[in-house]
Amino acid sequence: MKKNPIKETLRIIFILASIGSLYFVPWILVKAWILPLPDSVQEQVNEAITYDFDGMLVYVYQAGKDPEYYAAGWHDRKNKIPADPHALFKIASITKLYVAVAAAKLVHDKRLSLDKTVAEYFPELANRIEYADQITLRMMLQHRSGIPNFVDHPEYWSKPPKNKEETLAYGLDLPATFKPNESYGYSNTAYMLISDLIDKVLGYSHQQYIKEKILIPLGLKNTFGSIHEVNIDDVMSGYYVGYDEDQKTDFSGLMIATAEDVGIFIRALNDGSVFKEGEQEIYSSVYVYKHTGLLVGYQSIAEYHKDMDTVVIQFNNTANFDGYNWNLAEIMYGRIVKIVRKRADED
């Protein structure tokens, strides 16, 4: 049959364009993505370490089955201590899920209002946050406040903050990222303020409230408010590519947990058992049901997969903000999920 010259020309152009686009794709990512899928999660975790991850932990919790724990690489590179699937880990921005649940509970109890503004809750900051009289708690929870993200401050990395006050300062006295509720912009600053607001309303630490209302009811004994509450040796070391120093003692102000505890929380968040009647509707209106986390030396992914009723948590203790480290972590997570899904389909 005679080929249509126009279609044939378009086909050749498409092929050439595809080949050309691959020139700009890092081959390390292509390799990680196209390699044949291993038969087991442990094999995939072992393979991940060959991409310059110092250590990786994975927790798989499928309904009706026993939890599974996987580890490869180093818990402590310097002292040659192997990775422990039950180690404590800095969960970074996964912390926001716990804060959002706490906020939803307080809104349900009429102790917070989603419609009150930053200026009302923090009058002392009214002149330091643009549109403070228009930004509501709802917008802050939804990342629609326009409050600048402190990690985007030009001096955040060259002059790292030494404490919470210095961290918050990097998000103040700046033009808004956008007008309130007109766009989406991830803001660590907004969530730091939400945590402070909960402290103010309660008269005590939001972490104590999270412990009382979330951790204890779920039986989570390996989740903590900060690194100062734990034995430092139990925390997995964290590494930044190109540096030898262990990052686990750095101040972060974020939570510490095992992969198992995060997995139990993620399941309870998704099946609603972390909520009392009326609370989940509030939560669903303001925040998400999965999260990732990124700190110097620490990367994490936590998600519930409804199609196979399974939670998969992945921690890895190597970070490089300028390279492909995060992309590789996401590829590894996707491959692990595929292995678990394939296994579930075969059962």
C-alpha positions as CSV (number, residue, x, y, z in Angstrom):
1,M,0.0,0.0,0.0
2,K,1.3,3.4,-1.0
3,K,2.3,5.6,2.0
4,N,0.8,8.9,2.6
5,P,3.7,11.4,2.1
6,I,2.3,13.9,4.5
7,K,1.8,11.3,7.3
8,E,5.2,9.8,6.6
9,T,6.8,13.2,6.9
10,L,5.0,14.0,10.2
11,R,6.0,10.5,11.5
12,I,9.7,11.2,10.8
13,I,9.5,14.7,12.3
14,F,7.9,13.2,15.5
15,I,10.7,10.5,15.8
16,L,13.4,13.1,15.3
17,A,11.8,15.4,17.9
18,S,11.5,12.6,20.4
19,I,15.2,11.7,19.9
20,G,16.1,15.3,20.3
21,S,14.2,15.7,23.5
22,L,16.0,12.7,25.0
23,Y,19.2,14.6,24.5
24,F,18.1,16.9,27.3
25,V,16.9,14.2,29.7
26,P,19.5,13.0,32.2
27,W,20.4,9.5,31.3
28,I,20.6,8.4,34.9
29,L,16.8,9.1,35.2
30,V,16.1,7.3,31.9
31,K,18.1,4.3,33.1
32,A,16.4,4.2,36.5
33,W,13.0,4.4,34.8
34,I,13.4,1.8,32.0
35,L,15.3,-1.0,33.8
36,P,13.3,-4.2,34.1
37,L,11.3,-4.3,37.3
38,P,12.8,-6.6,40.0
39,D,10.7,-9.4,41.4
40,S,10.6,-8.0,45.0
41,V,10.6,-4.8,46.9
42,Q,13.8,-5.7,48.7
43,E,15.6,-6.1,45.3
44,Q,14.3,-2.6,44.3
45,V,15.5,-1.1,47.5
46,N,18.9,-2.7,47.0
47,E,19.0,-1.3,43.5
48,A,18.1,2.2,44.7
49,I,21.4,2.3,46.7
50,T,23.4,2.0,43.5
51,Y,22.1,5.5,42.6
52,D,24.2,7.1,45.4
53,F,21.5,6.9,48.1
54,D,23.3,6.3,51.4
55,G,20.3,4.5,52.8
56,M,16.7,3.7,52.1
57,L,13.8,2.5,54.3
58,V,10.4,1.3,52.9
59,Y,7.3,0.3,54.8
60,V,4.4,-1.5,53.0
61,Y,1.1,-2.0,54.8
62,Q,-1.6,-3.8,52.8
63,A,-5.0,-4.4,54.4
64,G,-5.4,-7.9,55.7
65,K,-1.7,-8.6,55.6
66,D,1.2,-8.2,58.0
67,P,3.2,-5.0,57.6
68,E,6.5,-5.3,55.6
69,Y,9.8,-3.6,56.4
70,Y,12.7,-3.1,54.0
71,A,16.1,-1.4,54.3
72,A,19.3,-1.1,52.4
73,G,22.5,1.0,52.8
74,W,23.6,2.9,55.9
75,H,21.9,4.1,59.0
76,D,25.2,5.8,59.9
77,R,27.7,5.9,57.0
78,K,30.7,7.0,59.2
79,N,30.3,4.2,61.7
80,K,29.2,1.6,59.2
81,I,25.9,0.9,60.9
82,P,23.5,-0.8,58.5
83,A,20.1,0.8,57.7
84,D,17.4,-0.2,60.2
85,P,13.8,-0.3,58.9
86,H,12.6,0.7,62.4
87,A,14.9,3.7,62.7
88,L,13.6,7.2,63.5
89,F,13.6,9.7,60.6
90,K,13.1,13.4,60.1
91,I,9.8,13.4,58.2
92,A,10.0,17.1,57.2
93,S,6.9,18.4,55.5
94,I,4.9,15.3,56.2
95,T,4.5,17.1,59.5
96,K,2.0,19.4,57.8
97,L,-0.5,16.6,57.7
98,Y,-0.5,16.3,61.5
99,V,-0.8,20.1,61.9
100,A,-3.7,20.2,59.4
101,V,-5.5,17.5,61.3
102,A,-5.0,19.3,64.6
103,A,-6.3,22.5,63.0
104,A,-9.4,20.7,61.7
105,K,-10.1,19.3,65.1
106,L,-9.9,22.8,66.7
107,V,-12.1,24.3,64.0
108,H,-14.7,21.6,64.7
109,D,-14.5,22.5,68.4
110,K,-15.0,26.2,67.6
111,R,-11.6,27.1,69.0
112,L,-10.4,28.2,65.6
113,S,-12.2,29.7,62.7
114,L,-11.3,29.1,59.0
115,D,-12.5,32.6,58.1
116,K,-10.6,34.7,60.6
117,T,-7.6,36.5,59.2
118,V,-3.9,36.7,60.0
119,A,-4.4,40.2,61.2
120,E,-7.0,39.0,63.7
121,Y,-5.0,36.1,64.9
122,F,-1.5,37.9,64.8
123,P,-2.1,41.6,65.1
124,E,1.6,42.0,65.9
125,L,2.4,40.7,62.3
126,A,-0.3,42.8,60.5
127,N,2.3,45.2,59.1
128,R,4.8,42.5,58.3
129,I,2.7,40.3,56.1
130,E,1.1,41.8,53.0
131,Y,-2.7,41.4,52.9
132,A,-2.7,40.2,56.5
133,D,-6.3,41.6,56.8
134,Q,-7.4,39.4,53.9
135,I,-5.5,36.1,54.4
136,T,-7.7,33.6,56.3
137,L,-6.7,30.5,58.1
138,R,-8.5,28.5,55.3
139,M,-6.1,30.1,52.7
140,M,-3.1,29.3,54.9
141,L,-4.0,25.7,55.2
142,Q,-4.7,25.4,51.5
143,H,-1.4,27.1,50.5
144,R,-3.5,29.9,48.9
145,S,-2.3,32.7,51.2
146,G,0.4,34.2,49.1
147,I,2.6,34.4,52.2
148,P,6.3,34.1,51.0
149,N,7.9,30.7,51.6
150,F,10.9,31.3,53.9
151,V,13.1,28.8,52.1
152,D,12.9,31.0,49.0
153,H,14.5,33.9,50.8
154,P,17.9,34.6,49.0
155,E,19.8,34.3,52.3
156,Y,18.1,31.2,53.6
157,W,20.8,28.8,52.4
158,S,23.8,31.2,52.6
159,K,22.9,32.2,56.1
160,P,20.8,29.3,57.5
161,P,18.5,30.3,60.5
162,K,19.7,29.1,63.9
163,N,16.2,28.9,65.5
164,K,12.5,29.2,64.8
165,E,12.4,33.0,65.2
166,E,15.2,33.5,62.6
167,T,13.4,31.0,60.3
168,L,10.1,32.9,60.5
169,A,11.9,36.2,59.8
170,Y,12.9,35.0,56.4
171,G,9.2,34.9,55.4
172,L,8.2,38.3,56.8
173,D,8.5,41.9,55.5
174,L,8.3,40.7,51.8
175,P,5.9,41.3,49.0
176,A,3.2,38.7,48.7
177,T,3.8,35.9,46.2
178,F,0.2,36.6,44.9
179,K,-3.0,38.2,46.2
180,P,-4.9,36.0,48.7
181,N,-6.8,33.1,47.2
182,E,-5.8,34.0,43.6
183,S,-3.3,31.2,43.1
184,Y,-1.5,28.3,44.8
185,G,1.9,28.7,46.4
186,Y,3.4,26.2,48.8
187,S,4.3,28.1,52.0
188,N,6.3,26.7,54.9
189,T,5.9,30.1,56.5
190,A,2.1,29.8,56.6
191,Y,2.3,26.4,58.3
192,M,4.8,27.7,60.8
193,L,2.3,30.4,61.6
194,I,-0.5,27.8,61.9
195,S,1.5,25.9,64.4
196,D,2.1,29.1,66.4
197,L,-1.6,29.9,66.2
198,I,-2.5,26.5,67.7
199,D,0.0,27.1,70.5
200,K,-1.6,30.5,71.1
201,V,-5.1,29.2,71.2
202,L,-4.3,26.2,73.4
203,G,-1.9,27.9,75.7
204,Y,0.5,25.0,75.3
205,S,2.4,23.3,72.5
206,H,0.6,22.1,69.4
207,Q,2.9,19.0,69.6
208,Q,1.4,18.1,72.9
209,Y,-2.1,18.5,71.4
210,I,-1.1,16.3,68.4
211,K,0.2,13.7,70.9
212,E,-3.0,13.8,72.9
213,K,-5.5,13.8,70.0
214,I,-3.6,11.9,67.2
215,L,-0.6,9.9,68.4
216,I,-2.0,8.3,71.6
217,P,-5.4,7.3,70.2
218,L,-3.6,5.6,67.2
219,G,-1.1,4.0,69.5
220,L,1.9,5.7,67.8
221,K,4.7,5.5,70.3
222,N,7.5,6.2,67.8
223,T,6.5,9.7,66.7
224,F,8.0,12.8,68.4
225,G,7.7,16.5,68.2
226,S,11.4,17.2,67.7
227,I,14.8,15.6,67.7
228,H,15.3,16.8,71.3
229,E,12.9,14.2,72.5
230,V,14.7,11.1,71.3
231,N,18.0,9.3,71.6
232,I,20.1,10.8,68.7
233,D,21.6,7.4,67.9
234,D,18.1,6.1,67.0
235,V,17.7,8.7,64.3
236,M,18.9,7.7,60.8
237,S,21.8,9.9,59.7
238,G,21.2,12.4,56.9
239,Y,23.6,13.4,54.1
240,Y,23.9,16.2,51.6
241,V,25.7,15.2,48.4
242,G,29.3,16.4,48.4
243,Y,29.5,16.9,52.2
244,D,30.7,14.4,54.8
245,E,28.9,15.9,57.7
246,D,25.9,14.1,59.3
247,Q,22.9,16.4,59.1
248,K,20.7,14.7,61.8
249,T,21.6,17.1,64.6
250,D,20.5,20.3,62.7
251,F,17.6,22.2,64.1
252,S,14.4,21.7,62.0
253,G,11.4,22.1,64.3
254,L,9.7,19.2,62.5
255,M,8.6,15.8,63.6
256,I,10.6,12.6,64.0
257,A,9.0,9.2,63.3
258,T,9.5,5.6,62.1
259,A,8.2,4.6,58.7
260,E,5.7,2.3,60.5
261,D,4.2,5.1,62.6
262,V,3.8,7.3,59.5
263,G,2.2,4.4,57.7
264,I,-0.3,3.8,60.4
265,F,-1.1,7.5,60.5
266,I,-1.5,7.7,56.7
267,R,-4.0,4.8,56.8
268,A,-6.0,6.4,59.7
269,L,-6.0,9.7,57.8
270,N,-7.4,8.1,54.7
271,D,-9.9,5.8,56.3
272,G,-11.1,8.6,58.6
273,S,-10.3,6.8,61.9
274,V,-8.1,9.7,63.0
275,F,-11.2,11.9,63.0
276,K,-14.2,12.3,65.2
277,E,-17.6,12.9,63.7
278,G,-17.7,16.1,61.7
279,E,-13.9,16.7,61.6
280,Q,-13.1,14.9,58.4
281,E,-15.4,17.2,56.3
282,I,-13.5,20.2,57.6
283,Y,-10.1,18.6,56.9
284,S,-11.1,17.5,53.4
285,S,-12.0,21.1,52.6
286,V,-8.5,22.4,53.4
287,Y,-5.8,19.8,52.9
288,V,-4.6,16.7,51.2
289,Y,-4.3,13.0,52.2
290,K,-0.7,12.3,51.1
291,H,2.6,14.2,51.4
292,T,6.3,14.3,50.6
293,G,9.1,15.7,52.8
294,L,12.4,17.3,52.0
295,L,15.1,18.5,54.3
296,V,18.9,18.7,54.0
297,G,19.8,15.0,54.2
298,Y,16.2,13.7,54.3
299,Q,13.6,12.8,51.7
300,S,10.3,11.1,52.3
301,I,7.1,10.0,50.5
302,A,3.9,8.9,52.2
303,E,0.8,7.8,50.3
304,Y,-2.2,5.5,50.5
305,H,-3.1,3.7,47.3
306,K,-6.8,3.1,47.4
307,D,-6.9,0.6,44.4
308,M,-4.9,-2.0,46.4
309,D,-5.8,-0.7,49.9
310,T,-2.1,-0.3,50.7
311,V,0.1,2.3,52.3
312,V,3.6,2.7,51.0
313,I,6.2,4.8,52.9
314,Q,9.7,5.6,51.5
315,F,12.5,7.3,53.4
316,N,15.9,8.0,52.0
317,N,18.7,9.8,53.8
318,T,20.5,11.5,50.9
319,A,19.5,14.8,49.4
320,N,20.9,17.1,46.7
321,F,18.7,20.1,45.9
322,D,20.7,20.9,42.7
323,G,20.8,17.5,41.2
324,Y,18.5,14.6,40.3
325,N,18.3,13.0,43.7
326,W,14.6,13.8,44.3
327,N,13.7,12.7,40.8
328,L,15.4,9.4,41.4
329,A,13.6,9.0,44.8
330,E,10.3,9.5,43.0
331,I,11.2,7.0,40.3
332,M,12.2,4.4,43.0
333,Y,8.9,5.0,44.8
334,G,7.0,4.5,41.6
335,R,8.8,1.2,40.9
336,I,8.2,-0.1,44.4
337,V,4.4,0.7,44.1
338,K,4.3,-1.1,40.7
339,I,5.9,-4.2,42.4
340,V,3.4,-4.1,45.2
341,R,0.5,-3.6,42.8
342,K,1.7,-6.5,40.6
343,R,1.9,-8.7,43.6
344,A,-1.5,-7.7,44.8
345,D,-3.0,-8.4,41.4
346,E,-1.5,-11.9,41.4
347,D,-2.9,-12.7,44.9
